[in-house]
Amino acid sequence: MCEALRLGACSSFLPLGKFFRAEDVDPKIIHHEKGIDVLRVSFGEQKKFDASLLVSILTLLANDHHYCIVVLTSNSAQDVFKVLSQSDVVHLLLAPDALSVKHIFVVMDNSGAGQGLELKKKFA
């Protein structure tokens, strides 16, 4: 992600555990000169996505950060949308093609996060 944001090299991954303490997370945060903080996290060897881990880290980060960018992997996207549906505002960055938009709406529908969206009608 750091390369995509043109921030150069980033820190090593923070392995996700059951509980987070600020003193464990803070050293892993890169404070970039462009005003962006970057924290790379990894689910490691876990075979199944655990939403409580994402909720735990986002809760900790929400105290000091106004925006959190979450890169979705194809095997966790549906579960991540369930977590993100609790947010006040979610911005999605997608590839600029109709197939990507249709795919993300399917994932959102399957997670229950796409209910009531007006945009869905335009891309159905």
Beta strands, then each sheet from edge to edge (+ up, - down):
strand 1: 14-15
strand 2: 30-31
strand 3: 37-38
strand 4: 41-42
sheet 1: 1+ 4+
sheet 2: 2+ 3-
end
